[in-house]
Amino acid sequence: MKKVALLGLSLLFTLGALAQETKTTKEAKKVTTEQAEKNKKELERKKAEHEKKVATAKKNHAKKVNEGKEEIAKAKKETDEKVSKAKKDVKSNSASEKGEAHSAAGKAKAAANKTEAKAKTDAKAKATETKAKVKKSAAEEKEELKETAASKAAEKKVKDKVTGEYKGKKVFTGPKGGKYYINKNGNKTYID
């Protein structure tokens, strides 16, 4: 019976000792929660910046599309004016004059169609250019958001001098003069 009681007491003592958190464990949990909060705030800030960039890019895109539509309308108006002028010139009855008038009207219409087509292609080019900028900025933003805690921790550990910025990252100069930055994996990437 004594052995059973001693075994029970030793078991309770062991569980009691294991149930207590150590000071370092508490500190580690506190640091990780603080780091998680900082990362979350940074992510939200970057997301808001990205949304602003996308909104301005969309606004620019809409503006360029409207400019293209205006150019198309202007070209159509010019075409109609040229055609109506050519029709007015065709008032005589002779066959050769009518043929010349039709020819002139056709040439005017062809020229107007060319300017209209050019305006459309210019508008499309402007639209695709702005869309590419939006996609590029979104891709850059995603890549920037992928920065891990490892890369941030590696930057803090570096004792070299910060000498500038490259692709949005701090540039460090090593003891022998080599220039590098810390990539998203926390490794040094040297610059020419």
Summary of the structure (lengths in Angstrom):
residues: 192
radius of gyration: 36.2
end to end distance: 78.6
largest distance: 135.1
contacts: 463
relative contact order: 0.08
helix: 76%
strand: 10%
